[in-house]
Amino acid sequence: MTRARALGAGGPPPFAWHDPETLAEALRPHGFAVDCHEAQLHFTGASPTDYVDVMFAEHPLWIADAARLAPAGALEAVRQRSVEIFTAANEEHGALRVTSRYLVATATRA
């Protein structure tokens, strides 16, 4: 079960913030030039399971989700799927390290 389905989220597909050309096209008509570069963030922990458990216990957004997922009977399924995702993406044997790449975009008026 996905988090979005468990929480009843829906709506249109998200905007492609990760695509420099899409950003430039969206902002160009408003007089902006867009400069982009890629950056990285590393998520680390003792293990994928430990990381997910810590997030559900300490991270405000994960705590809020747990409060909505538990009454719907979906918390354990989402927790387990989260562990599976972090396990599949794990880059380090015997611990957890997942590298998340993201785009930093700066829009300036020409």
C-alpha positions as CSV (number, residue, x, y, z in Angstrom):
1,M,0.0,0.0,0.0
2,T,1.3,3.4,-0.8
3,R,1.3,6.3,1.6
4,A,-0.8,8.4,-0.8
5,R,-3.5,5.7,-1.2
6,A,-3.6,5.0,2.6
7,L,-4.1,8.7,3.3
8,G,-6.7,9.1,0.6
9,A,-4.6,11.6,-1.3
10,G,-5.4,12.2,-4.9
11,G,-5.4,15.0,-7.5
12,P,-3.4,15.9,-10.5
13,P,0.1,14.7,-11.1
14,P,2.8,16.8,-9.3
15,F,4.6,19.6,-11.2
16,A,8.0,18.5,-12.5
17,W,10.1,20.6,-10.2
18,H,13.1,18.3,-11.0
19,D,13.2,19.2,-14.7
20,P,15.1,22.4,-15.5
21,E,13.4,22.9,-18.9
22,T,10.0,22.6,-17.4
23,L,10.9,25.2,-14.7
24,A,12.3,27.5,-17.3
25,E,9.2,27.2,-19.5
26,A,6.9,27.9,-16.6
27,L,8.8,30.9,-15.3
28,R,10.0,32.5,-18.6
29,P,6.6,34.1,-19.4
30,H,6.9,35.9,-16.1
31,G,10.3,37.4,-16.9
32,F,12.5,34.9,-15.0
33,A,15.6,33.2,-16.0
34,V,16.3,29.9,-14.3
35,D,19.7,28.5,-13.2
36,C,19.8,24.9,-11.9
37,H,22.4,22.6,-10.4
38,E,22.1,19.2,-8.8
39,A,22.8,18.5,-5.1
40,Q,22.7,15.5,-2.9
41,L,21.3,14.6,0.6
42,H,22.4,11.4,2.4
43,F,20.0,9.6,4.7
44,T,21.8,7.4,7.2
45,G,21.0,5.1,10.0
46,A,21.8,1.8,11.7
47,S,19.6,-0.1,9.3
48,P,16.6,0.5,7.0
49,T,14.2,-0.8,9.7
50,D,15.8,1.4,12.4
51,Y,15.7,4.5,10.2
52,V,11.9,4.0,9.5
53,D,11.2,3.4,13.1
54,V,13.1,6.5,14.2
55,M,11.3,8.6,11.6
56,F,7.8,7.4,12.7
57,A,8.8,8.1,16.3
58,E,10.6,11.5,15.9
59,H,9.9,13.2,12.5
60,P,6.9,15.5,12.7
61,L,5.6,14.7,9.3
62,W,5.9,10.9,9.8
63,I,4.3,11.2,13.2
64,A,1.4,13.1,11.6
65,D,1.0,10.4,9.0
66,A,1.1,7.7,11.6
67,A,-1.7,9.4,13.4
68,R,-3.8,9.2,10.3
69,L,-2.7,5.8,9.1
70,A,-3.2,3.9,12.4
71,P,-7.0,4.5,12.6
72,A,-7.3,3.4,9.0
73,G,-5.5,0.2,9.7
74,A,-2.7,1.0,7.2
75,L,0.2,2.0,9.4
76,E,2.0,-1.3,9.4
77,A,1.6,-1.8,5.7
78,V,3.0,1.7,5.0
79,R,5.8,1.1,7.6
80,Q,6.8,-2.2,6.0
81,R,6.7,-0.7,2.4
82,S,8.9,2.1,3.6
83,V,11.4,-0.4,5.0
84,E,11.3,-2.2,1.6
85,I,12.0,1.0,-0.3
86,F,14.9,2.0,1.9
87,T,16.3,-1.6,1.8
88,A,16.2,-1.6,-2.0
89,A,17.9,1.8,-2.2
90,N,20.5,1.1,0.5
91,E,24.1,1.7,-0.6
92,E,25.9,0.4,2.5
93,H,26.1,-3.1,3.8
94,G,25.5,-3.4,7.6
95,A,23.9,0.0,8.0
96,L,21.8,2.5,6.0
97,R,23.0,5.1,3.5
98,V,20.7,6.3,0.7
99,T,21.7,9.2,-1.5
100,S,18.9,11.5,-2.6
101,R,19.6,13.7,-5.6
102,Y,17.7,16.9,-6.0
103,L,17.7,20.1,-8.1
104,V,18.5,23.5,-6.7
105,A,16.8,26.1,-8.9
106,T,17.4,29.8,-8.7
107,A,15.0,32.1,-10.6
108,T,16.0,35.7,-11.3
109,R,14.2,38.4,-13.1
110,A,16.0,39.3,-16.3
